[in-house]
Amino acid sequence: MLRAAFAVLAVLFGPILVKPVERNLEFFFLIVGVLTAWVMGQFGPALIWAALREPWSFTLAVLIFGAGFRLARGRLDQLLAAIIPVLERKLGQPYVEYRRRVRGRILPGLPL
């Protein structure tokens, strides 16, 4: 029980307190997951096989949608550039002030 509490505390506070952990969050969660499975006695061939077999559908979906957005990026940028003036007219002054504060951080390269 104490080991499980330590694992939960490491997952909750590790990324907040340790800057290298924050920069390498995925690797941190991988290590914490492996250590937790090992400490709890669940680490074995069945777990390794499930970890290798299960994420293929998610990986394939991410690759397909990532490639699709990459190919459509130019068109999406044009679409957003056309939508922003319409939003400015509809939303009025609060939106214009918000855009001035953000200064193009959301969509760099688009006119303010």
N, CA, C and O of each residue as an XYZ file, in Angstrom:
448
protein
N       0.823     -1.202      0.000
C       0.000      0.000      0.000
C       0.863      1.260      0.000
O       0.544      2.238     -0.675
N       1.940      1.229      0.749
C       2.841      2.372      0.808
C       3.524      2.599     -0.538
O       3.744      3.739     -0.946
N       3.858      1.501     -1.227
C       4.502      1.616     -2.535
C       3.551      2.241     -3.549
O       3.971      3.045     -4.381
N       2.284      1.880     -3.487
C       1.298      2.454     -4.408
C       1.120      3.951     -4.140
O       0.990      4.741     -5.075
N       1.114      4.335     -2.866
C       0.995      5.754     -2.517
C       2.200      6.538     -3.033
O       2.047      7.663     -3.507
N       3.394      5.955     -2.945
C       4.594      6.613     -3.459
C       4.503      6.797     -4.971
O       4.888      7.843     -5.495
N       4.003      5.798     -5.664
C       3.862      5.894     -7.116
C       2.875      6.995     -7.496
O       3.122      7.754     -8.432
N       1.763      7.082     -6.773
C       0.772      8.117     -7.061
C       1.359      9.498     -6.799
O       1.142     10.420     -7.586
N       2.099      9.654     -5.703
C       2.723     10.940     -5.396
C       3.769     11.315     -6.447
O       3.872     12.480     -6.832
N       4.537     10.338     -6.906
C       5.543     10.606     -7.942
C       4.878     11.073     -9.229
O       5.369     11.994     -9.882
N       3.770     10.450     -9.599
C       3.071     10.835    -10.824
C       2.441     12.219    -10.682
O       2.437     13.001    -11.633
N       1.913     12.521     -9.507
C       1.256     13.811     -9.313
C       2.245     14.968     -9.198
O       2.033     16.025     -9.792
N       3.322     14.776     -8.438
C       4.209     15.892     -8.139
C       5.517     15.891     -8.925
O       6.195     16.917     -8.980
N       5.886     14.770     -9.530
C       7.128     14.715    -10.306
C       7.196     15.747    -11.412
O       8.181     16.480    -11.495
N       6.180     15.833    -12.271
C       6.225     16.815    -13.355
C       6.183     18.266    -12.880
O       6.663     19.158    -13.580
N       5.622     18.509    -11.715
C       5.533     19.871    -11.204
C       6.840     20.306    -10.557
O       7.266     21.448    -10.727
N       7.478     19.409     -9.820
C       8.650     19.776     -9.024
C       9.975     19.620     -9.760
O      10.949     20.285     -9.406
N      10.037     18.773    -10.758
C      11.308     18.483    -11.429
C      11.191     18.896    -12.899
O      10.413     18.319    -13.658
N      11.985     19.911    -13.290
C      11.891     20.454    -14.646
C      12.232     19.432    -15.741
O      11.521     19.386    -16.745
N      13.288     18.604    -15.599
C      13.556     17.607    -16.646
C      12.413     16.608    -16.826
O      12.181     16.119    -17.931
N      11.711     16.309    -15.754
C      10.559     15.406    -15.862
C       9.456     16.080    -16.676
O       8.793     15.428    -17.483
N       9.262     17.367    -16.468
C       8.241     18.095    -17.215
C       8.556     18.103    -18.712
O       7.648     18.016    -19.538
N       9.839     18.207    -19.059
C      10.232     18.236    -20.467
C      10.122     16.865    -21.129
O       9.923     16.781    -22.341
N      10.248     15.796    -20.353
C      10.210     14.426    -20.882
C       9.070     13.651    -20.239
O       9.277     12.570    -19.689
N       7.888     14.199    -20.309
C       6.737     13.656    -19.592
C       6.373     12.243    -20.034
O       6.058     11.397    -19.197
N       6.411     11.980    -21.340
C       6.037     10.655    -21.827
C       6.991      9.586    -21.304
O       6.567      8.517    -20.865
N       8.279      9.890    -21.359
C       9.275      8.945    -20.860
C       9.108      8.725    -19.356
O       9.249      7.603    -18.870
N       8.809      9.793    -18.625
C       8.573      9.685    -17.187
C       7.409      8.745    -16.890
O       7.509      7.879    -16.021
N       6.303      8.919    -17.615
C       5.150      8.050    -17.380
C       5.443      6.603    -17.770
O       4.945      5.677    -17.130
N       6.236      6.406    -18.802
C       6.634      5.047    -19.170
C       7.420      4.396    -18.038
O       7.131      3.266    -17.644
N       8.416      5.113    -17.515
C       9.238      4.572    -16.426
C       8.400      4.323    -15.173
O       8.534      3.281    -14.532
N       7.546      5.269    -14.827
C       6.693      5.094    -13.638
C       5.758      3.905    -13.818
O       5.542      3.142    -12.876
N       5.204      3.738    -15.005
C       4.319      2.599    -15.257
C       5.039      1.272    -15.156
O       4.518      0.325    -14.567
N       6.249      1.190    -15.732
C       7.031     -0.046    -15.661
C       7.415     -0.347    -14.219
O       7.285     -1.484    -13.765
N       7.886      0.665    -13.496
C       8.267      0.443    -12.095
C       7.071      0.046    -11.233
O       7.184     -0.820    -10.365
N       5.939      0.675    -11.474
C       4.740      0.326    -10.700
C       4.305     -1.110    -10.984
O       3.963     -1.848    -10.060
N       4.316     -1.509    -12.248
C       3.955     -2.893    -12.576
C       4.939     -3.874    -11.954
O       4.542     -4.934    -11.470
N       6.214     -3.525    -11.968
C       7.229     -4.406    -11.386
C       7.080     -4.512     -9.870
O       7.163     -5.605     -9.311
N       6.857     -3.361     -9.197
C       6.710     -3.355     -7.733
C       5.452     -4.106     -7.316
O       5.453     -4.792     -6.293
N       4.402     -3.987     -8.079
C       3.148     -4.652     -7.738
C       3.114     -6.123     -8.171
O       2.139     -6.828     -7.913
N       4.176     -6.574     -8.823
C       4.251     -7.968     -9.217
C       3.448     -8.314    -10.454
O       3.156     -9.486    -10.690
N       3.084     -7.317    -11.252
C       2.276     -7.540    -12.448
C       3.103     -7.547    -13.726
O       2.577     -7.821    -14.805
N       4.391     -7.247    -13.611
C       5.242     -7.170    -14.790
C       5.597     -8.576    -15.250
O       6.144     -9.372    -14.486
N       5.285     -8.871    -16.494
C       5.563    -10.191    -17.029
C       5.348    -10.229    -18.523
O       5.044     -9.205    -19.136
N       5.505    -11.407    -19.120
C       5.357    -11.524    -20.574
C       3.970    -11.110    -21.083
O       3.861    -10.532    -22.164
N       2.928    -11.396    -20.328
C       1.579    -11.022    -20.771
C       1.431     -9.505    -20.864
O       0.810     -8.997    -21.798
N       1.996     -8.789    -19.907
C       1.923     -7.329    -19.923
C       2.733     -6.758    -21.086
O       2.284     -5.835    -21.765
N       3.906     -7.298    -21.309
C       4.746     -6.828    -22.417
C       4.043     -7.085    -23.751
O       4.022     -6.210    -24.617
N       3.477     -8.262    -23.921
C       2.782     -8.584    -25.163
C       1.583     -7.657    -25.387
O       1.361     -7.185    -26.503
N       0.820     -7.399    -24.338
C      -0.335     -6.497    -24.457
C       0.121     -5.080    -24.795
O      -0.528     -4.397    -25.587
N       1.226     -4.633    -24.205
C       1.740     -3.287    -24.478
C       2.230     -3.159    -25.913
O       2.135     -2.080    -26.500
N       2.745     -4.222    -26.482
C       3.213     -4.179    -27.863
C       2.072     -4.321    -28.877
O       2.157     -3.812    -29.995
N       1.022     -5.007    -28.479
C      -0.067     -5.328    -29.398
C      -1.157     -4.265    -29.419
O      -1.696     -3.975    -30.487
N      -1.495     -3.686    -28.297
C      -2.675     -2.828    -28.175
C      -2.581     -1.479    -28.891
O      -3.556     -1.098    -29.538
N      -1.496     -0.744    -28.821
C      -1.558      0.647    -29.309
C      -1.499      0.819    -30.826
O      -1.441      1.956    -31.296
N      -1.512     -0.251    -31.606
C      -1.366     -0.095    -33.054
C      -2.509      0.670    -33.693
O      -2.273      1.458    -34.609
N      -3.725      0.470    -33.249
C      -4.844      1.206    -33.853
C      -4.742      2.702    -33.545
O      -5.023      3.536    -34.406
N      -4.340      3.036    -32.322
C      -4.174      4.446    -31.966
C      -3.025      5.066    -32.750
O      -3.136      6.193    -33.233
N      -1.929      4.339    -32.876
C      -0.775      4.838    -33.619
C      -1.146      5.091    -35.071
O      -0.775      6.117    -35.641
N      -1.871      4.169    -35.664
C      -2.295      4.319    -37.050
C      -3.221      5.529    -37.217
O      -3.087      6.284    -38.180
N      -4.145      5.712    -36.293
C      -5.061      6.859    -36.368
C      -4.296      8.174    -36.245
O      -4.578      9.118    -36.983
N      -3.346      8.251    -35.335
C      -2.551      9.474    -35.162
C      -1.741      9.764    -36.420
O      -1.667     10.913    -36.854
N      -1.137      8.744    -37.007
C      -0.358      8.948    -38.227
C      -1.226      9.410    -39.387
O      -0.838     10.315    -40.126
N      -2.393      8.806    -39.557
C      -3.284      9.176    -40.657
C      -3.785     10.611    -40.492
O      -3.719     11.402    -41.433
N      -4.286     10.951    -39.299
C      -4.801     12.299    -39.093
C      -3.686     13.336    -39.103
O      -3.882     14.448    -39.592
N      -2.515     12.985    -38.566
C      -1.373     13.898    -38.615
C      -0.961     14.197    -40.039
O      -0.707     15.351    -40.383
N      -0.892     13.169    -40.875
C      -0.543     13.367    -42.285
C      -1.621     14.176    -42.998
O      -1.310     15.036    -43.821
N      -2.876     13.905    -42.689
C      -3.963     14.656    -43.312
C      -3.912     16.134    -42.967
O      -4.065     16.980    -43.849
N      -3.700     16.457    -41.698
C      -3.598     17.859    -41.308
C      -2.346     18.510    -41.887
O      -2.364     19.690    -42.238
N      -1.272     17.755    -41.986
C      -0.041     18.281    -42.585
C      -0.260     18.615    -44.056
O       0.188     19.660    -44.530
N      -0.940     17.744    -44.774
C      -1.214     17.993    -46.181
C      -2.202     19.137    -46.382
O      -2.117     19.859    -47.375
N      -3.129     19.309    -45.459
C      -4.160     20.335    -45.581
C      -3.790     21.630    -44.866
O      -4.619     22.535    -44.777
N      -2.582     21.736    -44.363
C      -2.222     22.898    -43.551
C      -2.372     24.214    -44.309
O      -2.905     25.180    -43.763
N      -1.912     24.267    -45.557
C      -2.035     25.492    -46.336
C      -3.480     25.928    -46.487
O      -3.802     27.103    -46.312
N      -4.345     24.987    -46.809
C      -5.766     25.290    -46.976
C      -6.403     25.695    -45.639
O      -7.226     26.608    -45.593
N      -6.020     25.015    -44.562
C      -6.560     25.370    -43.240
C      -6.103     26.759    -42.813
O      -6.881     27.506    -42.220
N      -4.845     27.120    -43.106
C      -4.358     28.465    -42.797
C      -5.152     29.519    -43.558
O      -5.505     30.559    -43.002
N      -5.434     29.247    -44.843
C      -6.226     30.176    -45.642
C      -7.640     30.304    -45.079
O      -8.198     31.400    -45.015
N      -8.203     29.186    -44.678
C      -9.551     29.194    -44.115
C      -9.604     30.003    -42.824
O     -10.519     30.801    -42.620
N      -8.630     29.796    -41.964
C      -8.595     30.552    -40.707
C      -8.353     32.032    -40.952
O      -8.929     32.880    -40.271
N      -7.487     32.349    -41.940
C      -7.241     33.753    -42.273
C      -8.518     34.418    -42.785
O      -8.716     35.614    -42.569
N      -9.377     33.670    -43.452
C     -10.641     34.221    -43.935
C     -11.674     34.334    -42.810
O     -12.513     35.235    -42.829
N     -11.618     33.438    -41.847
C     -12.598     33.439    -40.754
C     -12.313     34.537    -39.735
O     -13.247     35.097    -39.160
N     -11.053     34.852    -39.505
C     -10.698     35.807    -38.444
C     -11.329     37.182    -38.667
O     -11.871     37.742    -37.714
N     -11.289     37.759    -39.873
C     -11.972     39.062    -40.043
C     -13.480     38.990    -39.787
O     -14.069     39.933    -39.258
N     -14.090     37.889    -40.157
C     -15.527     37.724    -39.894
C     -15.779     37.694    -38.392
O     -16.723     38.313    -37.901
N     -14.936     36.975    -37.671
C     -15.083     36.925    -36.213
C     -14.864     38.301    -35.590
O     -15.562     38.676    -34.648
N     -13.909     39.045    -36.109
C     -13.657     40.382    -35.566
C     -14.875     41.281    -35.752
O     -15.228     42.050    -34.858
N     -15.508     41.183    -36.903
C     -16.703     41.997    -37.130
C     -17.859     41.559    -36.238
O     -18.586     42.399    -35.706
N     -18.033     40.250    -36.073
C     -19.165     39.742    -35.289
C     -18.965     39.950    -33.789
O     -19.896     40.316    -33.072
N     -17.735     39.712    -33.325
C     -17.474     39.778    -31.892
C     -17.145     41.188    -31.414
O     -17.322     41.503    -30.238
N     -16.673     42.025    -32.312
C     -16.436     43.421    -31.978
C     -15.183     43.650    -31.154
O     -14.212     42.899    -31.242
N     -15.226     44.704    -30.351
C     -14.062     45.208    -29.636
C     -13.416     44.208    -28.670
O     -12.187     44.154    -28.631
N     -14.153     43.418    -27.893
C     -13.465     42.490    -26.976
C     -12.523     41.536    -27.707
O     -11.438     41.237    -27.208
N     -12.922     41.062    -28.872
C     -12.069     40.134    -29.611
C     -10.829     40.842    -30.152
O      -9.738     40.271    -30.142
N     -10.984     42.078    -30.624
C      -9.848     42.835    -31.139
C      -8.842     43.080    -30.014
O      -7.637     42.952    -30.228
N      -9.319     43.427    -28.830
C      -8.419     43.633    -27.684
C      -7.720     42.338    -27.293
O      -6.533     42.344    -26.966
N      -8.440     41.249    -27.324
C      -7.838     39.951    -27.017
C      -6.723     39.640    -28.009
O      -5.651     39.185    -27.612
N      -6.968     39.882    -29.299
C      -5.950     39.617    -30.319
C      -4.724     40.497    -30.118
O      -3.604     40.046    -30.358
N      -4.906     41.737    -29.685
C      -3.759     42.614    -29.437
C      -2.909     42.065    -28.303
O      -1.681     42.117    -28.371
N      -3.545     41.541    -27.265
C      -2.780     40.989    -26.131
C      -2.048     39.726    -26.532
O      -0.901     39.526    -26.132
N      -2.679     38.878    -27.304
C      -2.062     37.618    -27.703
C      -0.926     37.864    -28.690
O       0.068     37.138    -28.661
N      -1.041     38.854    -29.555
C      -0.023     39.247    -30.539
C       0.402     38.112    -31.456
O       1.592     37.913    -31.702
N      -0.566     37.378    -31.954
C      -0.261     36.378    -32.958
C       0.339     35.085    -32.430
O       0.861     34.299    -33.221
N       0.288     34.831    -31.136
C       0.850     33.577    -30.600
C       0.034     32.372    -31.015
O       0.581     31.280    -31.169
N      -1.260     32.548    -31.198
C      -2.100     31.411    -31.553
C      -1.871     31.023    -33.016
O      -1.665     29.849    -33.324
N      -1.907     31.997    -33.902
C      -1.710     31.750    -35.328
C      -0.599     32.682    -35.822
O      -0.889     33.713    -36.429
N       0.667     32.335    -35.570
C       1.745     33.238    -35.966
C       1.750     33.426    -37.490
O       1.482     32.503    -38.259
N       2.062     34.637    -37.878
C       2.122     34.944    -39.298
C       0.860     35.573    -39.832
O       0.882     36.167    -40.911
N      -0.242     35.463    -39.113
C      -1.475     36.091    -39.558
C      -1.485     37.535    -39.073
O      -0.961     37.828    -37.998
N      -2.068     38.432    -39.842
C      -2.085     39.851    -39.431
C      -2.937     40.049    -38.192
O      -3.950     39.375    -38.001
N      -2.515     40.978    -37.358
C      -3.276     41.263    -36.143
C      -4.427     42.199    -36.405
O      -5.168     42.539    -35.483
